[in-house]
């Protein structure tokens, strides 16, 4: 069995070095800037959803 593939994926042309996924993420964030700001403001006021009932387990 061979080892893990360590080759780096070539960058998409014309994207200033960003991958296609990074470009889609930037476009999504740009299109949703108002919703992101609203959610951040809600979390600032109300706290993280479910934080009072979620428990982090030490593994």
SULTAUR-V564011 format. One record per pair of residues at least 12 apart in sequence whose ideal C-beta (glycine too) atoms are under 10 Angstrom apart, sorted by the first residue. I is the first residue (numbers start at 1). J is the second residue. Records with the same first field share a line. If there is no record, write none. Layout:
I=J / J
//
This chain:
none
//
